[in-house]
């Protein structure tokens, strides 16, 4: 038991003798720069591709809205010609 206590005391003494070391400035930044030098850049084709995709989606939406308006107008004409429209006037004045 004494031997174990002596070892622990020696280890504590050795650990107590270790002094703190100051790291060089910007060490973390340098390490990250070496690990992945292009981590903050996005390829230019991603930007152009996403812009083109958004433009195509907008054109498809505009086309779909125009198509819906034209079909709904023709449906309204058909309903009126068949006299299927309710008048909502209770007394037909």
DRENDRENTOR-219821 format. One record per residue: residue in three letters; x, y, z of N, C-alpha, C, O, CB in turn. Coordinates in Angstrom, 3 decimals, always signed. Atoms other than C-alpha are relative to their C-alpha. Glycine has a CB too. Example, Ala and Ser with C-alpha at 12.3 -4.5 7.8 and 13.67 -1.06 7.14 Angstrom:
2
ALA; +0.890; -1.190; +0.000; +12.300; -4.500; +7.800; +0.900; +1.200; +0.000; +1.936; +1.181; +0.665; -0.992; +0.027; +1.246
SER; -0.820; -1.190; -0.060; +13.670; -1.060; +7.140; -0.770; +1.090; +0.730; -0.261; +2.198; +0.899; +0.414; +0.462; -1.415
//
This chain:
93
UNK; +0.818; -1.185; +0.000; +0.000; +0.000; +0.000; +0.864; +1.252; +0.000; +0.576; +2.238; -0.678; -0.932; -0.004; +1.193
UNK; -0.916; -1.141; -0.048; +2.864; +2.317; +0.843; +0.663; +0.227; -1.336; +0.914; +1.357; -1.755; +1.056; -0.207; +1.071
UNK; -0.649; -0.083; +1.307; +4.450; +1.522; -2.452; -0.917; +0.712; -1.013; -0.461; +1.502; -1.840; +0.372; -1.419; -0.509
UNK; +0.972; -0.630; +0.886; +1.280; +2.566; -4.260; -0.094; +1.491; +0.286; -0.176; +2.303; -0.636; -1.376; -0.660; +0.152
UNK; +0.054; -1.410; -0.382; +1.144; +5.822; -2.321; +1.247; +0.739; -0.462; +1.173; +1.893; -0.884; -0.162; +0.139; +1.515
UNK; -1.238; -0.628; +0.432; +4.787; +6.513; -3.133; -0.040; +0.258; -1.518; +0.377; +1.315; -1.991; +1.214; -0.888; +0.375
UNK; +0.110; -0.165; +1.451; +4.136; +5.967; -6.835; -0.929; +1.160; -0.346; -0.623; +1.973; -1.219; -0.506; -1.296; -0.651
UNK; +0.938; -1.094; +0.251; +1.144; +8.288; -6.748; +0.628; +1.342; +0.335; +0.412; +2.325; -0.374; -1.281; -0.195; +0.810
UNK; -0.688; -1.239; -0.370; +3.237; +10.916; -4.968; +1.026; +0.388; -1.057; +1.168; +1.564; -1.394; +0.684; -0.151; +1.368
UNK; -0.993; -0.280; +1.035; +5.969; +10.593; -7.579; -0.687; +0.523; -1.276; -0.221; +1.469; -1.911; +0.828; -1.277; -0.314
UNK; +0.740; -0.437; +1.192; +3.426; +10.908; -10.394; -0.529; +1.417; +0.202; -0.426; +2.254; -0.694; -1.170; -0.973; -0.309
UNK; +0.495; -1.350; -0.288; +1.838; +13.943; -8.734; +1.128; +1.015; -0.050; +0.941; +2.126; -0.548; -0.680; +0.042; +1.372
UNK; -1.158; -0.894; +0.007; +5.295; +15.484; -8.280; +0.447; +0.286; -1.442; +0.731; +1.428; -1.802; +1.167; -0.618; +0.816
UNK; -0.390; -0.178; +1.403; +6.187; +14.892; -11.935; -1.025; +0.843; -0.769; -0.664; +1.726; -1.547; +0.164; -1.367; -0.679
UNK; +1.035; -0.780; +0.679; +2.851; +16.224; -13.147; -0.016; +1.447; +0.464; -0.328; +2.350; -0.312; -1.361; -0.626; +0.230
UNK; -0.050; -1.364; -0.513; +3.218; +19.253; -10.912; +1.158; +0.791; -0.585; +1.098; +2.019; -0.652; +0.103; -0.016; +1.505
UNK; -1.159; -0.681; +0.564; +6.575; +20.047; -12.480; -0.226; +0.429; -1.449; +0.520; +1.259; -1.967; +1.214; -0.898; +0.084
UNK; +0.284; -0.366; +1.392; +5.044; +20.288; -15.981; -0.617; +1.388; -0.012; -1.573; +1.669; +0.711; -0.949; -1.040; -0.686
UNK; +0.518; -1.361; +0.106; +4.472; +23.892; -16.933; -0.817; +0.143; -1.286; -0.650; -0.602; -2.252; +1.160; +1.033; +0.030
UNK; +0.872; -0.258; +1.152; +1.926; +25.247; -19.337; +0.832; +0.570; -1.151; +1.715; +1.405; -0.951; -1.156; +0.981; +0.384
UNK; -0.699; -0.464; +1.196; +3.153; +25.814; -22.877; -0.952; +0.857; -0.809; -2.100; +0.482; -1.045; +0.532; -1.193; -0.850
UNK; +0.824; -0.873; +0.838; +1.864; +28.694; -24.945; +0.161; -0.398; -1.458; +1.275; -0.556; -1.956; +0.381; +1.490; +0.203
UNK; -0.018; +0.368; +1.424; +0.910; +27.768; -28.502; +0.260; +1.243; -0.836; -0.080; +2.354; -0.428; -1.342; -0.674; -0.425
UNK; -0.209; -1.150; +0.882; +1.976; +29.978; -31.377; -1.331; +0.624; -0.411; -2.367; -0.040; -0.432; +0.794; -0.418; -1.247
UNK; +1.225; -0.687; +0.411; -0.529; +32.558; -32.518; -0.544; -0.617; -1.283; +0.212; -1.034; -2.160; +0.259; +1.509; -0.197
UNK; +0.717; +0.489; +1.171; -3.089; +31.404; -35.061; +0.343; -1.453; -0.340; +0.273; -1.846; -1.505; +0.302; +0.885; -1.186
UNK; -0.337; +1.400; +0.240; -2.046; +27.764; -34.653; -1.205; -0.765; -0.547; -1.074; -1.540; -1.494; +0.505; -0.658; +1.293
UNK; +1.209; +0.702; +0.447; -5.616; +26.511; -35.057; -0.338; +0.373; -1.440; -0.728; -0.480; -2.237; -1.189; +0.325; +0.925
UNK; +0.269; -0.438; +1.364; -6.069; +28.602; -38.184; +0.943; -0.663; -0.987; +0.523; -1.074; -2.069; +0.116; +1.511; -0.105
UNK; -0.980; +0.644; +0.875; -2.895; +27.189; -39.688; -0.319; -1.485; -0.188; -0.204; -2.019; -1.292; +1.416; +0.168; +0.573
UNK; +0.331; +1.433; +0.080; -3.939; +23.623; -38.884; -1.185; -0.207; -0.945; -1.144; -1.076; -1.815; -0.326; -0.574; +1.415
UNK; +1.166; +0.142; +0.864; -7.349; +24.079; -40.518; +0.330; +0.334; -1.457; -0.220; -0.269; -2.379; -1.129; +0.897; +0.498
UNK; -0.394; -0.353; +1.366; -5.735; +25.717; -43.537; +0.742; -1.152; -0.668; +0.581; -1.374; -1.868; +0.878; +1.260; +0.003
UNK; -0.712; +1.137; +0.577; -3.489; +22.708; -44.037; -0.912; -1.196; -0.224; -0.712; -1.959; -1.168; +1.153; -0.399; +0.894
UNK; +0.905; +1.146; +0.142; -6.300; +20.196; -43.550; -0.885; +0.128; -1.234; -1.039; -0.832; -1.990; -0.870; -0.144; +1.245
UNK; +0.911; -0.202; +1.115; -8.673; +21.694; -46.107; +0.141; +1.425; -0.517; -0.544; +2.326; -0.035; -1.458; -0.288; +0.420
UNK; -0.256; -1.368; +0.445; -7.400; +24.701; -48.040; -1.167; +0.630; -0.753; -1.228; +1.857; -0.840; +1.212; +0.021; -0.869
UNK; +1.102; -0.554; +0.779; -10.598; +25.103; -50.120; -1.349; -0.158; +0.692; -2.376; -0.219; +0.016; -0.048; -0.658; -1.355
UNK; +1.246; +0.289; -0.694; -13.217; +24.588; -47.428; -0.986; +1.167; -0.032; -2.189; +0.946; +0.105; +0.291; -0.373; +1.423
UNK; +0.896; -1.147; -0.045; -14.629; +28.124; -47.590; -0.445; +0.456; -1.380; -1.187; +1.433; -1.484; +0.666; +1.139; +0.713
UNK; +0.370; -0.424; +1.337; -15.023; +28.341; -51.356; -1.039; -0.945; -0.584; -1.041; -2.147; -0.316; +1.233; +0.068; -0.903
UNK; +1.037; +0.768; +0.684; -17.976; +27.203; -53.424; +0.321; +0.058; -1.483; +0.642; +1.127; -2.002; -1.449; +0.557; +0.305
UNK; -0.275; -0.024; +1.435; -17.460; +26.164; -57.029; -0.951; +0.942; -0.731; -2.134; +1.016; -0.400; -0.108; -1.408; -0.584
UNK; +0.798; -0.997; +0.722; -18.690; +28.820; -59.474; -1.164; -0.645; -0.741; -2.208; -0.017; -0.921; +0.879; +0.769; -0.986
UNK; +1.089; +0.643; +0.742; -20.773; +26.281; -61.390; -1.190; -0.270; +0.893; -2.306; -0.400; +0.391; +0.475; -1.301; -0.629
UNK; +1.142; +0.143; -0.922; -22.911; +25.779; -58.261; -0.858; +1.249; -0.048; -2.086; +1.173; -0.075; +0.482; -0.265; +1.453
UNK; +0.738; -1.270; +0.054; -23.854; +29.441; -58.372; -0.775; +0.140; -1.293; -1.957; +0.481; -1.273; +0.951; +1.177; +0.156
UNK; +0.672; -0.102; +1.294; -24.643; +29.424; -62.096; -1.082; -1.068; -0.131; -2.159; -0.795; -0.660; +1.016; -0.130; -1.148
UNK; +0.992; +1.064; +0.084; -26.443; +26.102; -61.842; -1.247; +0.296; +0.817; -2.366; +0.074; +0.355; +0.602; -1.296; +0.455
UNK; +1.160; -0.315; -0.843; -28.656; +27.209; -58.980; -0.784; +1.173; -0.569; -2.011; +1.200; -0.476; +0.446; +0.315; +1.434
UNK; +0.690; -1.132; +0.626; -29.429; +30.491; -60.768; -0.837; -0.481; -1.185; -1.984; -0.065; -1.351; +1.016; +1.074; -0.459
UNK; +0.727; +0.533; +1.149; -30.416; +28.602; -63.921; -1.203; -0.829; +0.458; -2.274; -0.752; -0.143; +0.935; -0.853; -0.878
UNK; +1.098; +0.826; -0.518; -32.546; +26.168; -61.899; -1.145; +0.870; +0.505; -2.311; +0.573; +0.247; +0.501; -0.916; +1.130
UNK; +1.044; -0.909; -0.503; -34.414; +29.006; -60.183; -0.726; +0.658; -1.162; -1.949; +0.801; -1.128; +0.607; +1.081; +0.929
UNK; +0.626; -0.617; +1.169; -35.018; +30.687; -63.556; -0.944; -0.975; -0.692; -2.044; -0.594; -1.092; +1.067; +0.489; -0.985
UNK; +0.858; +1.012; +0.637; -36.401; +27.447; -65.029; -1.255; -0.239; +0.838; -2.353; -0.342; +0.293; +0.774; -1.331; -0.194
UNK; +1.163; +0.205; -0.873; -38.662; +26.915; -62.002; -0.980; +1.160; -0.100; -2.192; +0.946; -0.120; +0.447; -0.177; +1.452
UNK; +0.886; -1.158; +0.141; -40.019; +30.454; -62.305; -0.743; -0.034; -1.333; -1.934; +0.272; -1.386; +0.801; +1.303; +0.122
UNK; +0.661; +0.071; +1.307; -40.726; +29.980; -66.022; -1.077; -1.077; -0.003; -2.150; -0.869; -0.570; +1.027; -0.277; -1.112
UNK; +0.997; +1.068; -0.064; -42.540; +26.698; -65.344; -1.207; +0.454; +0.825; -2.347; +0.150; +0.474; +0.616; -1.288; +0.606
UNK; +1.112; -0.492; -0.817; -44.619; +28.360; -62.624; -0.854; +1.000; -0.770; -2.083; +0.939; -0.718; +0.527; +0.644; +1.284
UNK; +0.749; -0.975; +0.791; -45.579; +31.255; -64.899; -0.809; -0.713; -1.072; -1.971; -0.372; -1.297; +0.949; +1.034; -0.641
UNK; +0.705; +0.764; +1.032; -46.498; +28.794; -67.667; -1.194; -0.731; +0.603; -2.271; -0.745; +0.008; +0.954; -1.004; -0.680
UNK; +1.099; +0.733; -0.645; -48.615; +26.724; -65.250; -1.131; +0.939; +0.403; -2.304; +0.587; +0.279; +0.513; -0.758; +1.232
UNK; +1.040; -0.961; -0.396; -50.444; +29.808; -63.972; -0.778; +0.463; -1.223; -2.004; +0.558; -1.174; +0.621; +1.216; +0.732
UNK; +0.692; -0.424; +1.219; -51.216; +30.987; -67.516; -0.874; -1.113; -0.551; -1.980; -0.856; -1.025; +1.006; +0.445; -1.059
UNK; +0.784; +1.134; +0.477; -52.395; +27.520; -68.489; -1.259; -0.190; +0.842; -2.335; -0.480; +0.318; +0.846; -1.278; +0.019
UNK; +1.154; +0.146; -0.896; -54.657; +27.354; -65.443; -1.027; +1.088; -0.254; -2.228; +0.820; -0.240; +0.446; +0.037; +1.464
UNK; +0.933; -1.094; +0.253; -56.155; +30.776; -66.186; -0.761; -0.229; -1.296; -1.961; +0.038; -1.367; +0.742; +1.337; -0.052
UNK; +0.690; +0.210; +1.281; -56.922; +29.848; -69.784; -1.021; -1.136; +0.108; -2.101; -1.045; -0.476; +1.021; -0.310; -1.119
UNK; +0.962; +1.098; -0.145; -58.585; +26.559; -68.802; -1.158; +0.405; +0.893; -2.291; -0.015; +0.658; +0.685; -1.244; +0.566
UNK; +1.098; -0.407; -0.879; -60.580; +28.177; -66.010; -0.929; +0.969; -0.727; -2.134; +0.973; -0.476; +0.547; +0.647; +1.292
UNK; +0.866; -0.905; +0.761; -61.824; +30.880; -68.403; -0.896; -0.781; -0.950; -2.078; -0.466; -1.087; +0.840; +1.020; -0.786
UNK; +0.824; +0.784; +0.916; -62.994; +28.301; -70.923; -1.046; -0.798; +0.774; -2.156; -1.007; +0.286; +0.878; -0.943; -0.845
UNK; +0.972; +0.716; -0.827; -64.659; +26.342; -68.116; -1.110; +0.946; +0.433; -2.274; +0.546; +0.481; +0.685; -0.629; +1.234
UNK; +1.037; -0.971; -0.386; -66.470; +29.501; -66.982; -0.955; +0.274; -1.154; -2.164; +0.387; -0.950; +0.642; +1.316; +0.468
UNK; +0.854; -0.230; +1.171; -67.747; +30.110; -70.507; -0.928; -1.187; -0.209; -2.113; -1.006; -0.488; +0.855; +0.244; -1.268
UNK; +0.812; +1.200; +0.178; -68.969; +26.530; -70.764; -1.120; -0.064; +1.029; -2.254; -0.399; +0.686; +0.871; -1.251; +0.096
UNK; +1.012; +0.030; -1.062; -70.803; +26.752; -67.425; -1.073; +1.040; -0.264; -2.253; +0.778; -0.034; +0.644; +0.240; +1.379
UNK; +0.984; -1.049; +0.285; -72.474; +30.017; -68.453; -0.887; -0.398; -1.182; -2.094; -0.153; -1.159; +0.711; +1.343; -0.294
UNK; +0.789; +0.400; +1.162; -73.565; +28.609; -71.825; -1.011; -1.089; +0.347; -2.088; -1.153; -0.246; +0.916; -0.483; -1.111
UNK; +0.920; +1.073; -0.385; -75.157; +25.617; -70.159; -0.959; +0.456; +1.093; -1.768; -0.333; +1.580; +0.783; -1.228; +0.472
UNK; +0.855; -0.590; -1.038; -76.886; +27.917; -67.646; +0.082; -0.758; +1.317; -0.927; -1.009; +1.976; -1.443; +0.040; -0.471
UNK; -0.208; +0.707; -1.261; -75.383; +26.099; -64.707; +0.401; +0.938; +1.127; +0.624; +0.492; +2.253; +1.055; -1.067; -0.172
UNK; -0.431; -0.960; -1.008; -74.459; +29.269; -62.856; -1.187; +0.354; +0.873; -2.257; +0.703; +0.376; +0.605; +1.270; -0.653
UNK; +1.058; -0.403; -0.922; -76.503; +29.932; -59.747; -0.088; +1.515; +0.017; +0.917; +2.217; -0.098; +0.256; -0.554; +1.429
UNK; +0.212; -1.448; +0.036; -77.991; +33.366; -59.624; +0.156; +0.626; +1.375; +0.497; +1.805; +1.470; -1.377; +0.318; -0.555
UNK; -0.053; -0.455; -1.380; -78.012; +33.727; -55.845; -1.009; +1.131; +0.283; -0.969; +1.731; +1.357; +1.409; +0.466; +0.328
UNK; +1.038; -0.981; -0.229; -80.922; +36.121; -56.244; -1.284; -0.756; +0.309; -1.834; -1.442; -0.552; -0.173; +0.950; -1.228
UNK; +1.133; +0.787; -0.441; -83.805; +34.708; -54.276; -1.307; +0.374; -0.712; -2.176; -0.478; -0.902; -0.167; +0.158; +1.482
UNK; +1.279; -0.436; +0.492; -86.528; +36.775; -55.869; +0.021; +0.259; -1.518; -0.994; +0.684; -2.069; -0.427; +1.245; +0.741
UNK; -0.143; -0.192; +1.447; -85.268; +36.989; -59.506; -0.525; +1.348; -0.455; -1.404; +1.412; -1.314; -0.721; -1.100; -0.747
UNK; +0.440; -1.359; +0.372; -85.724; +40.739; -59.788; +0.572; +0.425; -1.293; +0.305; +1.535; -1.751; +0.373; +0.998; +1.050
//
